[in-house]
Amino acid sequence: MTTELIVKGKLSDNERLKAESNFLRGTIAQDLTDRITGGFTADNFHLIRLHGMYQQDDRDIRAERQKQKLEPLHNVMLRARLPGGIITPTQWLTIDKFAEEKTSYGSIRLTTRQTFQFHGVLKPNIKPMHQTLNSIGIDAIATAGDVNRNVLCTPNPIESEVHQEAYEWAKKISEHLLPKTRAYAEIWLDEEKVETTEHDEPILGSTYLPRKFKTTVVIPPNNDIDVHANDLNFVAISENGKLVGFNVLVGGGLAMTHGDKATYPRKADDFGFISVEHTLAVAEAVVTTQRDWGNRVNRKNAKTKYTLDRVGIDVFKAEVEKRAGVNFSDSRAYEFTNRGDRIGWVNGVDGKHHLTLFIENGRILDYPGKTLKTGMHEIAKIHKGDFRITANQNLIIAGVAEEDKAHIEKIARESGLIDDGTSNQRKSSMACVAFPTCPLAMAEAERYLPTLVDDVETILAKNGLADESIILRVTGCPNGCGRAMLAEIGLVGKGPGKYNMYLGSNLGGTRIPKLYKENLNEQDILTEIDSLSARWAEERNQNECFGDFVIRAGIVSEVKISVRDFHED
């Protein structure tokens, strides 16, 4: 192992554009006034990501527009910043109205980053979108690009004092690590421009981070935000019902590149325990160490996980301790036993009730016989608590008083937000957006998942497993948005109708799966799931989950250390 701290070589072009951007301003404001194109030009195409947006187009009609000699139907997807996923009913009604009136798809998309996205926003509506969000106390600062993104938190913070404290820390971490530039306010909110200096970004630096950076706060035993998908994680440790500190996990990440063995998904490493008062100092130290040591030459190896494997875990940890002025103590005991959301009603310690709604693919829209968007609108008009978006694309109606419970449940049932027939398998399945909007998609995901689950339900029932479930995730490309690299069965898009199949994560989400077979079509996938689930039913130990079974049975080998094991034949 090399101890080279800084990778030498020609910097990637993203480093140039960040350095020349005048702290993320670029010429975005000028581009907004250009009506010749519906898109953003040159560097601005990338810079808008640091303002929470991705330029996209409708790929379903791209070829037809080319035939008509028209440019692609450019639009943007916006991802809001919502630490811990909490949104008020008033805020919900405003975003619901904007989605209905100003987006091409009319939907609200709940994401695996515990926030919401607007899809299909045309250029004339982009600035009004940011101003609408600002009017209700929401922004899109640093939800994409080379910065610390939306901070996740176990999503039911008012169930106990520990949950409430954890949520407050998620908000503090988010605010502490935000870019300090006023570019967002100047461009989108018409704030008067002020002079900037090189000292405006004391944490992120004048060229920001080498790559995206993700942070979470989680409360065991429920790993409901998948800590091992993230660069920095604070695992809550409590004593006598009070939060006393965190175990700090560093270096998780799921993205990879097909055919490039220098890329791989990786679990986070446990650096040890810190008391609560050191949380922000440690968060800052991890971010600045990655800022200074991360690979700015090759973006495919720029994430924190690769920095740890390149310089060594002990070296990175020692640098964090030095910068924070804090020494980690031995990790406190904890265990993750599950990761799903508790669908249905749960009671809080404050006497209030919380209803978790299963939202397939996180897509809130009205469908024939299933008026999800209208139902949420009606609930938002009467609900006195708040809403909590989960990292599994579901939604919690939180803080419901006893006298309001029956009314809210009635609306939810009538609109299809509650469906008692939803199987355990469907609740355990997830997909990224993919086609038609994501420019990186190689295969379907969101549109494929519902029928795939139908078929898997049939297979499980045939094999005597109707009440069981397998953590099943589908992504349209290997970038990790649907967290397939923490699934018991992960399908990763390779091309139209073709997927690589990975097997072997576990219920706690603490193991990376292993490649099982490549380039499977949809029928091949069902054949393999049928054969594997039949063996699981016949050969498994008592209460053995599917992921543990395929490892024990030798169907795939266990990935213990990703850099060594993930690509090993």
N, C-alpha and C positions, 0 to 999 in steps of 0.2 A: 504493500500500500504506500502511495506517495503522500508526503506531508505538504505538497505544494498548496499554498493558501490561495493564490490568485492565478487563474488560468491565463496564460500568455497567448497572444495572437491577435488577429484582426477582429475588432469588435463587430458583433452582429449589427445589421442596419437599424434594428429597433433602438439600439443605444444612440446612434446618430440622431434619429428623429426625436427621441426624448430630450437629448442635449440641446437640440435646436428649437425646441417647442416653446421656449419662453415660459417654462413652468406650466405646460399643458395647454397653452392658448393656441399655438399654431396659427393657422388662418381659418379656424372654424367659423368665426363670426362672418368673414367674407364669403365662405362657402354657403352659408345659410341664405344669402341673398342671390345666389346663382340659380336662376330658374331654368337654365339650359339643360342641366342634369338633375335628376332626382336623388343623386348620391353625393358622397363627399370625395374629394380628390386628393391625390398624392398622400402626404403624411397624415392628413386629417382623417382618412379612412381608418387608421390605427389609433389616432389620438382620441377620437370620440369614445373609444373603449374605456379610457380612464375617466370619462364622464358618465359611465354606466350604460353605454350603448354599443351595439354591433350593427354594422350595415349588412343587410340581407336582401334577398329578392325571392319572389315566388318561383321556385324551381319547377313547379308543375307546368308553368306557362312560359318558361324561359325559351325553349326551342321555338315556340310559336311566335314569340316577339322577335326573335332573331330573323325568322322568315319574313316578318313584316318590316325588317330593318329598324326596329325599335330597340333602345337599350333595355336591359333587364328592369323589371318593375322594382326599382330600389325603394327600400323602406328601412326603418330601424326597429330593432328589438331593444326595449329598455328594461333593465333590471333594477329594482328599487333597493335602497339600503334600509334594512329593517332588522337591527340587531335583536336576536332572540325571537324574531318572527311575530312580534306583537303589533296589532293594528286595531284601531278603535272602529266601532260601527259607523261613526261619522266619516272617518277616513275611507272606509270601505264603500260607502255610498258614492263618494266623489270619484274613486277609481273605477267603480262600476259604471258610472255615467260617462266617464272619458272613454272607457273601453267600448261602450255601446256606440258612442257618437263619433269617435275620432280614430279608431283603429280599423284595419281591413278585416280582421277576424272576429271582432266583437267579444273576445273572450278575455278572461283573467287566467293567467297560467301560474299555478303554484309550483315553486321550484324545489330542487333538492338542496338549494342553499337557503332555505327557510325564508323565502321572500316571494314576491310576485313579479311577473313580467308582463309587459305589453308587447304584443307582436303586431307588425304591419302598420307602423306609424309613418306616414308620408312626411316629406320635408316641411311643408307648411305647418304641420301640427307638432313638430318637435319642440320648438320653443314654448308654445302654449302648454305642452305636456309637462315640461319641467316647472313652469310657473304654477300650473294646477297642483302639482305635487307639493311645491313649496308652500302654497296657501294652506295646506293641511299638515304641515310640519314633516314632510317626507322629502328625501332627496335621492339622487342616484350616484352620489360621489363615491368613487372607489369601489364599485361593484363589479368592475372588470378591469383588465389591464394589469400592469406590473406594480401592484399595490396590495396591501392587506384588504381582503374583500369582506363581504358581509359576515359578521361574527355570529356563529351559531350558538344556540344554548338549548339544553333540554327544555322542551316547549311548554311545560305546565308549571311555571314558577310560583303560582299562588297556592299550590297544593301543600306546601310546607314553607317554613322560614328559610330552609336551605335553598329551595327552589327560587325564592324571591331574591336572596342574596346572590345566587349564581347569575340570575338575569341582570342584576344591577352591575355585576362585574363584566358581563358581556357588553353592556352599553359603554362602560368606562373604557374597556379595551378598544372598542370600535372608535370612540372619539379620540383616544390617545394616539392611535396609529393612522388617523386620517391624514391625507395630504393637507398642507397648510396654505397652498396656493389659493388665490381668490379667483382663479380662472373660471371655475364653475359659476360663481355668483355673477361675474362680469358678463360672461357669454349668455347665460340662460336667464338670469334674473335682473339684468340691466343695472347691476351695481357699478358705480363709478370706478374706473380703473385707477389703481394706485401703483406706485413704483415697487418693483420687487428686487430682491438681492439674492445672492447665492445662499444666504442663510435662512431662506424662507422654508426650507425642508430639512429641519435638524434630524429627523428620524429617517425619512425615506431617501434623502439626498437629492441632488440636483438632477440626477438621471433615474431616480426612483429605484425600484427593485429589479434584479435580473429577470424575474419572472413572477407570475401570480403567486400570491401567498394567502393561505387560508387558516383561520383560527376558530377554535370552538371552546365552549365550556360545557362540561357534561357531568351528570350526576349518576354514578353507578347505583344499581346494577343494570340500568337500561342504557345501552349504547345507541340511543335513538338518533344520534347525529353522525355515526360512523367516524369515530376519531381517527382511524387509520387512513382516512382519505385526506387528511389535513396536515399542514406543515407544523402547526403549533396547537396543542390541546391542553386545557386545564381541567384535570379530573378532580372533582370536588371531594374533599375529605371532611367528614363531619364528626363531631363528638357531642353526645347528649343533645342532638337536634340542632346544633350550631355549626356553621361553616368555620373551620379552623385553618384551612389552607388547601393547596392543590398539589397533586402529582403532576409534573410537567412532562408531556410527551411531545417529542420533536421529530420531524422528518418523514411524516406519512405523505402518500400521494399515489394516485392511481393511473395517471396518464402514461402512455407509451406510444411507440411508433411501430406499425407493422413492419417486420423484416429487419428492424434495427435492434440488435441484441445489447447495445449500450443503453437502451431504455427499458424500464420495467416498473411495475407497481411495487410499492414498498410500505411496510408497516412503520409506524412511528416508534421511536425508542424512548423509554422511560428514563428521564434525567434525574428524577428524584423529587422530593417534597420541598415545598416552600410555604411559609405562612402567608396569610392573605395580604398583609401590608406590603409584600414584595412583588405582588402580581404585575403591576404596570412596569416596574423596573426590569423584571425578567422578560416580559413580553417585548419591551423595547430592545433589550440586549440580544434576544434571539433574532429579531428583525434586522438590527444593524449588523450583526455578524453575517447573516445571509446577504445583506446588502453589499458588504465589503468583500466577501469571499465567494459569493455565487458566481457561476460561469456566465460571463457576459460575451463570450465568444461563440458558443454553441447553445442556442436556446433550447434545443432538445435535451440538454443536460444542465439546465439552469436552475431547476427547482431545488429546494432545500434538501430533499432526499439524496440527490447526487452530491451535494456539497458535503454532507455527513459521510458518505461512502468514500469520497475522494480524500478528505483531510483527516478522517477518523472521528469517531463519536467522542472519544475522550478529549481530543483537541478542541473540537467545537464546544463541548460542554464547559471546558475550562475557560474558554474565551467568554462564554456567556456569563459565567460566575465573575470573571474579572470586570466585565463591563457593567454588570448589575450591582457589583459590590455585595453579592449574596452567594453563600455556598449552599448547594443542595444538600439536604439530609437524606437519609435512606427513605425510599418510597414507602408510603403507608399501604397497608393491605386493602385491596378492592378486587371486585370481579364483575365482568360483564356477562350477564346470562341471557340477554335478549336485546333486540333492537327495534322491534315493531312498535307502532302506536297502539294504544289501548282503545280500539274502536268502541263507541258507545258511551254510556254515562259513567263517570267516576265522581266520587264525592270528595270535596276539599275539606281541609281541617277548619276552614272558616265558616262551614255550614253551607257554602255555595256548591253548585254542581257544574260539571264540565262535560260537554258532549263532543266527542271526537268523531268527525265525519270522514268516511272513506271517500276520497275523490280520485277516481281512476285517472292516472296520468297527470293529476293535478290540474286538469283542464276544466274550468268553470264556465259553462256555456249551456244554453238551453238546447236540448235535443228532443225529438219526438217522444212524448210520454215521460220525459225526464228533464224537468225545468230547473236545473241546478242554479243557474244564474238568477233567475227570478226568485227562487226560494231563498237564496242568500240575501237578496235585496230586501225581501219581506222580513227576514229575521233581523237584518241590520236596522230596520226602521223601529223595531221594538226592543232590541236587546240593550240591557243596561250595563253589561260587562264589557269584555273585549274579545277579539278573535286572535288565535295563535296559529300561525302557519307552521307546520312541522317539516322536518328535513326529509320526510317520506312522502311529501306532496299532499298531505292531508290537512284538515282544518279543524281546530278546536274552538267551539263556542264556549268561552270561559266565563266563570263568575255568574252563573245563572241562579237567580233566587228561586226558592221552592215554589213560590206562587206563579212563576213564569215558565216553569219547566214543561208543563203539559202543552202549553200554547206553542212553544218553540219546537217541541217534538212533533206536534201536529203539522206544522208548516214543513218541517224537514221530511216527514214521511210523504206528504202530499206531493212534494216536488222531486222526490226520488233521492234526496240527500241521505236518507236512511233506507237501506234495502236489506232486510233480514236474510235474504237469500244469497248475499255476497259470500262466496266461499273463503275459507282460510287461505287457499292458494292465491286467489285474486288479491287479497289483502297483503300477501307476501311478495307481490310482483311490482316491478317498477321499470320505467323506460325514460330515456331522454327524449327531446323534441324531435330531432332528426328532420326528415323531409316533412313539409316542403320548404321550410324556412332556413334551416341551419346550413350554411355554406360548406361545412366540414363533413356533412353526412355522406356515408358511402352506402348505407342501407337503411331501410325503414326501422323505426323503433316504436314511437308513440302510436302510430297507426297500425303497427303489426301486433302490439302487445295484447289487445283485447281478444282477438281470435286465437292467438297462441295460448292464452290462458284457458279459453274454452276447451281447446284440444288437450291441454295438460290436465285439466279437471277430469275429462273423460278417461284419460290414461290412468290417473290415480285411482279413480273409482273402479275401473276394470281390474286393477291390481290390489283391490281391497284397502285402498289408502284414502278414501274419500274425505276423511276428517283430518288428514295430514296436510302438510304443505312443505314446499321447497322454496327457499329464498331464490327467486328467479328475477334476473335483471337483463335488460336489453339496451344496448347502446348502438347508435348508428355509425360510430367511429371509435377509435381507441383512446379518445381524449378524456374519458372517465366521468362525464357529466352524470350518467345514470348509475354510477358506482357498481358496474358489473364486476369489477375486480375485487369486490368483497361479497360476491354472491356464491351460493352453493352451486347454482348453475348460472354462469354468466355468458351471454351471447354478445359478441362484439362484431359489428358490421365490417365486412371485408370488401363487399361489392354489392350490386343490386341483387337482392335475394340470397346473399351468401354471408355466412357468419362463422367465426371461430368460436368453439365451445370450450369454456373453462369450467373446471369442477373443483370443489373442495374447500370453500370457506366454511364457517361455522355459525351457530346461532348468535354468538357474542360478537361476531365481526372482527375477530382477532387473528384471522389467517387469510393470506392471499391465496386465491385458487390457482390451479395449474392448467396449462393448455392440454385439452383432451383430444380434440380433432379439429381440423381446419377445413374451411370452405364448404361447410354444410349448407345445403338448401333447406327449405322449410320442411319438406317431407323427411329428409335425413335427420333433422333435429328431432322430430316427433318419434322417429324410429329409435333413436338413441335414448331419448327420455323414457320411452316405453320399456326398452330392455333394461336400462339402469334402475328404474323404479321397481320393476318386477324383482330384480335381484335384491334391492333394498327391502322390499316387503318380505322376501323369503329368508334372507341371511342376516338381517340386522340384529344387533343386541337390543335389549329392552330400552326404549326411549332414545335410541340412537338416531341423531339427526342425519339427513342425507349427506351433508358435507363430511361429517365424521366417518360415515360408512364408506364412502368412496376412497378415503385415505386408508382406513383399516383394511379394506378388501384389496388394496393394491391397484385399484383402477387408475389412480393417479398418485404420484408421490407427493409428500408434503413439502410445501415451500416454507422453510424455516428462516433462511436468510436470502432475500430476493436476489441480490447481486450474484449470489452463488447458485441458487436453486431454480430460479424462475425459468430460465432458458435451458436448463440442463435436460438432456434427453432421458 
